[in-house]
């Protein structure tokens, strides 16, 4: 049985370049940040300041994996943060850039 909801988004690949979607704004908070997508009206939470740093680093780094290093994510935590980025990509909060 096929899913009724379909997206044209490719699967998340940490070797590719990403950035925050243009329709998404970030509001820093003590716990991390609130993300609001003006296109979908979806509100999301980044639960740690370090994840906020990773999301901000995406636009400046050649790929998502490099953004983790640039933001100072410890190597043992990379898988956890990559899963978080994959969820953000799946939601359309971050998107692949050229």
Secondary structure, DSSP 4 states (H G I P E B T S, - for coil): ---S----PPPP-TTS-EEE-TTEEEEEETTEEEEEETTTTEEEEE-SHHHHHHHHHHTTSSSHHHHHHHHT--GGGHHHHHHHHHHHHHHTSEEE--
